[in-house]
Amino acid sequence: MRFGICTLDDWDVSGRTVLCRVDINQPVDRTTGTLRSTKRIEACVPTVRELADKGARVVLLAHQGSDIEYQNYWSTEPHAEVLRRLLGREVKWIDDVCGPAAREAIQSLGEGEILLLDNVRFLAEEQTLFEKSLKLTHEQQARTLLVRKLAPLADLYVCDAFAAAHRDQPSLCGFEQVLPSAMGRLFEEEYCVISGLMEQPERPCVFVLGGAKVSDAFLMMSSVLEKGAADTILTGGLVGNILLAARGESIGAGSLAFIEKSGYSGLIDTARDLLARYGEKICLPVDGAWAENGRRTEAPLGSIPPEVSLTDIGAATAARYQEIIRGARTVFVNGPMGVFEQADTELGTSRVWDALGDTAAYTVVGGGDSITATAKYGKTAQIDYICTGGGALIRFLTGEELPVVRALRQAAEKWGAGQ
C-alpha cells in the first residue's frame, strides 16, 4: 500500500475478473478513423500485461473524447488494435459498454484474456456535462447503470487512469464503493514521481503554461504562486492571451471573440488579480503571431492589428522563454504555445520544445497536446518524465485531493488488502 492506496502488490489477481479503468484517450483523425498518437495506450501496457500474465480476466474500461471534446469523440475499436500490437497478444473488443453483449463477453473470458469495452462516454452518466450538472457523490455513482451492471461480474477494480484522476465519474469513482480496489502501475508511478518533485523541486522552478484548456491552468497558477512552488511562469496559447487581455493589451478582435465564445471571459478578472499579486513572476508574450494569406505574420505588442486572432507567440517571446528554460533546474510543462499542428503557427512551440530538449533542468511534460508536441519535435528521449495527465497533473499540483485518489483511499479503508 502506498499513499493509503492499495497497489497490485496487495492483491492476488490469478483467476479473478478485474475491471481496469485506463486512460487511452487520444486525438482522432475523423476522416480515417485512426489515432493521431498512441502514447497513452503505450503507457498503460505494463499494467494490462501484468494483470493478464498473472492470470486475471482483464476487462478494460476507457473513454475517447467527450461531449465537450467532440472532435475526438469516437469508438475504442482502433485502440484495441493498437493494444494487440503493443502487447503481442489478442485483445478482444465489443461495441457495447454494459449491456447484455458486454456482460456475456465478460463472463466468457478465460484466465489471461483481455477484453476492451467500447467508449464509456457513450453512457450519459459518464459525460462531462452530467458530471458538472448533477455532482453525484461517490455513493450515488455506485448506483448508476454502469456500476450496477458490471460490478457484480468482477472481483477487483483497478484504476490506472491517472490522467483522468481529476474527473468525478462512475467508471473512476463508483466502483471503489462496491469492489476491492487498487491503483495500476502507471497511476502508481505518476503519483510517486509528481509527489516527490513537488516536495522539493530544484530551483529555479519554471512552469510553462499554454494550450486552450485554461480553467485548470489558472487554478494551478494561483496555487503554485501562492505556495511559492513556482519561481517563474511562462505563458502562451489561450492562457497567455487571457493574461494579455487582463493587462489591457490589444490582442485582436478575433482573440477576444474566441475567449468569449469559449466561455472564458470571466477568467480575465482572475488573470488581472494574479498579475496584481504575482506580476513579477508571470512572463507574458512580448509579441504574437497569426496566419495571414497562408503565411506566418508577427508583430510586437502594441502593433497587433485590431482584426486578427493570435495563434502563436512571436519569435522574440520564444527566444526569451528559451533562455529562461535553459537557466532553470526544474521545468513543468502543460500546453503548447500556439496552434502547433499547423506549420505557420508552430514556431513558438517548436522553439520552446527545443529548449526543453537541451536544458540541464529536470523536465516534466504533462497533457495530451504536450505529449503530442514532444513526439512531433522528437524530444521524447530528452524529457525526463512524461506524465499522461494534463488536467489531473494541474489539479494535483494545486494540492487538491483528486476525486479518484479519494475514492481509492476510501476503498483501501473499507476493503483492506491481500484478499
N, C-alpha and C positions, 0 to 999 in steps of 0.2 A: 504494500500500500504506500502511495506517495501523495503528499499534499492532502491527506484524508480521503483519497480516491483509490479504489481497487485497480490493479493492473492485471494484465493477462497472466502474470506470475501467480496471482492469487486464486486462479480457478483451473480446474481440470476440465477441458472442453471436449475430451475424447467422447465420441458418440452422442454429443449434445447438439441440439439445434441452437445456433447462435444468430440472433438478429444483429447485424453490424451496420451502423449508420456511418457512411463515408461521405466526404465532400469531393465529388469528382466533377463539379460544375465547371464547364469550360466554354470559351467563346465558340459559337457555332456559325458555320458558313451555311446559311439557309438555302442557297442555290444548289449546293451539292449534298447537303445533309451530313457534312463531315465536321469534325472538330478542328479548330484552328490551333489548338495546343493540347498536349496530353500530360502536362506537368503535375497537375493534381492527381491524376489517375496513377501516375508513376509513384507518387508519394504514399499512396495507401497500399501499395502492393505488399510491403513487408508484413503488415497486419493480416491481410487476406491470406497470404501464403502460409503464415504461421498457423492460423486457425485451421486451414484445410490440411496442412501437414500433420497436425495433431489429431486429425480425425473428426473435426467438427463438421456438422452440416451447416454450411455458411449461407445465410440469406442477407444479401446486400440491399440496403435502402439508400437512395440518393435522390437529390433534386437536380434539375437542369433548368436554369433560368427561373423566372417568376412572372407574376402579373405586372410587376414594375419593370423588370429587366426582360421585356417581352421579346426583344430581338434575339435572345438566347434561349427562349422557351422551346423545349424540344424533348423528344423521347430519349431514353437512356440506351437505346439499342446500339448506337455507334460506340458507346462506352464499353459495352460487353465485348465487342470485337477487339478493342484496344487491350482490355484486361486479358483476353485469351492470349494475345501475342506476348504481353509482358510476363504473364505467369507461366506460359508454355503448357497450359492445360485447359480443359474445357470449362467454359463459364456459360451456364445456361441463362437464357433471358426470356422474359414473358411480358407481354403487353398488358399487364394488369398490376395493381398495387396491393389490394387487399380483398379482392373479390373471390368468387369460388375457384376460378382458374389459378390464381396466385396461391391460394391456400392448398389446393390439391398438389401444385408443384412443390410447395414446401414440404408437405407430408410425404412426398415420394422421393425426397433427397436421400442419397446414401452417404455414408461416412466419407468425409473428404471432398464432397461435391459442393459446388458453388452455384448459387442462383442470384442473378441480379434482377430485381423488380423494376418496373417502369417508374417514371418520374413521380415522386411522392407529391409534387405540387400540382399534379392533376386532380388531387383532392382539395376541396375548398378549405379544409381545416389546416392545410399546410401553406396556404397563401399568405404572403406578407400583409395584405390588406386585412385578412382575417385576424392575423396576429395583432396588428396595431389597433384594430377596431374593438375586438372583444376582450383582449388581455386576459385570457384564461389562466387560472392558477395551474400549477403542475398537477394537482389532484384532478382538476377539471379536464386537463389534457389527457389524463389516463382513462377518461370515459369517452373519448372521441372514437369515431369509427375505426380509424387505423389501429389504435392500440387494442381496442376490444376484439378486433378480428384476428390480429397477428400474435398478440402476447400469449394466448393460450397454446399456441403451437411451438413456443420457444422455451428454452431452459435458461438462457442468459442473453443479456443485452450488452453490446459493446459499442461505445461511441468513439470513432476515430476521426470525427469531423471537427477538428479544432477551428478550421476556417469558418464554420457556422456556429461556433460556440456562443456567439452573442445573440443568436436567434432564440426565441421562446416559442417553440412549435412542438407538436406532439411527437414527431419522429425523433426529436432531440431531447425533450424533457419529460415526455409522458411515460415512456417505457420503464424508466427508473423507479416509478412509483409501484410497479407491479412485478418487476423482474429483478433478480440479482444482476448487478451491472458493473462494468469496468471500462476504463479508457484503453484505447488501442495504442499501438507503438508510436504512431505518428503524433497522436494527441499528447502522449506522454513526453515525447522528445521536444515538441514545440513548447509545451508548458514549462518544461525544465529549463530550456535554453533561454527563453524570454525572461523567465523569473530571475535567473542568475544574472543576466545582463542588466536588468533594471535595478538590481540591488546596489551594484557599484560599477556603473559604466565608466570606462576610462575617459578622461577629459582632454580636449573639448568634446562634448557630445552634441552632435548635429542631427536634426530631424529634417528630412526633405519631404514636403507635403505637396501633392498635386492631384491631378485627376479630376473627375467630375462628381464623385460621391463625397460630398463635403460636410454633411451634418456631423458625422463621427469625427471628421478631421478637426473641426472647431472645438468639439467637446474634448478631444485629446489634447489639442494645443493649449487650452486653458489649464488642464490638469498638469501637464508636464512643466509648463512655465511656472505655475503656482508652487509646485513641489521642488522646483529647481533642477529637475532631471535634464532639461534641455538648456544648453548654452546658447545655441543658435537654431532658428528655424528658417529654412529656405522654402519659399513658396512659389508655386507655379500653377498652371491649369486654372480650373474654376476657383480653387482656393485663393490663388493669387489675384484673380480678377475681382473677387468679392472684397478682399482687403484693400485693393487699389480704389475701388468704388467707395469704401468706407473712409478712405483718406481724402476723398474729393477729387481724385484723378479722373481725367476723361479717358474712358476705356472703349468708347464707341457705342452707338445705339444698339448694334447687334449683340454686343456682350451683355449690356444691361437687359435687353429683351430676353436673352437666354436665361439669365439669373431669375428674372421674374417668372418666365414660363416654367422653370424647373421648381418653383416654389421656395426659392432661397432668398427672397428679398429680406425676410426677417433676420437673416444672418448678417446683414450689413451692420445692424446695430451691435450685434455680438462682436463683429470684427472691429468696429470702432472702439468698443470698450477694451478689447485686447490690445489694440495699438496704443491706447492711452496708458495702460498699465505696464505693458511689456514691449513697447515700440522699439527699444534699443536691441532687443533680441530677435526681432522678426524682420527678416530680409525680404523686401518686395522687389519685383522686377523693375528695372530701370528703363526697359524698352520692351516692345511687344511686336509680334509678327502675325500675319494673316495671309491667306491665299487670295490673289487677285489676278484674274485672267490667266489662270493656270501657272502662276509663278509666285514665289515667296516674296513678300514685301515687309520691310521692317521700318519702325520709326521709334524714336525715343519718347518717353512720357512727355506730354505737353504738345506733341506733334501728331498724335493719333487722329486720323480722320474721323469725323463725327459719325459716319455711317457704317464703319467696319465692325467686325466681330473678331476679337483677338483669339487666336487658336494656338499660340505658342509664345514662349518667352523669346526675347531677342538675343543676338549674339553677345552683346555686352553683358547682359544678365547671366548668360550661360558661362562666360569666362569668369565672372565674379564668383559664381557658385562653384565652379571647378576649383578655384583657389582655396575656398573655404573647406571643401570636402577633402582636398589633398592635405590640408593642415589639421584635420580632425583626428581623433583617436577612436571614436565610436560614431557610426552613422546609421540611423534608422531611415528607411525609405518607404513611403506609401504613396504611390501615384505618380504618373508621368507629368512632364512639364507642359505638354500640349497634345494635339492630335497626332501622335507619333505613328499611327497607321498609314498616314499619307506623307509622301516624300517632301512636299513643300512646307510641312509644319512639324517635322520631326527633329529639326536641328537641336532645339533645346534639350529634349530628352536624350538624344544621341550623345551630346557632349557631357551632360551630367553623368550618364552611364559610363562614358569613357573615364571620367574621374573616379567613379566607384570601382572601376576595374583596376586602377593603378594606385589608389590611395593606400597608405600603410594602416589606415584605420580598420577596426573590426566592423564589417558591414553586414547589415540585416535588411533584407528586402522582403516586403510583405504585400499580398494582394494580387488578384488575378492579372490586372493590367501591368503591374510592375514585374511580375514573373514573365509575362509575355514579352515585355520590353527587354528584360535581361537575356532571354533566349534570342530575340531578334538581333541584338547587338553583340552576341557571342560572349557574354560576360558571366555565364553560369558558373564556370570553374573559378572565376576570380572573386565571386561573392562568398563571404564566409558562412552566412546562413540565409537560406531562402525559406520563409515562412508562408505556408499556403494561405494563411488568413490575412485579410485586409481589414474588414470591419472588426473582426474578433481581435486582431492584433491591436488595433487602435483602442478598443474598449478595455482590453487587458492593461494597456499602458496607462489608462486613467486610474487604475487601482480598483475599478469596479469588479465585483464578483460576477463572472459571466453566468447567465442562466443555466447553461449546460454543466458548468463546474458545480454550481449549487445543487443541481439535480443529482449529479454523480456522488457528491458528498452525502446527500440525504440517503441515497441507495446504500452507500457503504455503512452508514449508521444503522440502517434498517435490516440489511441482509447479511452484513459481515463479509467474510471472505473464506475461500478454501472449501466450499461445499462441492 
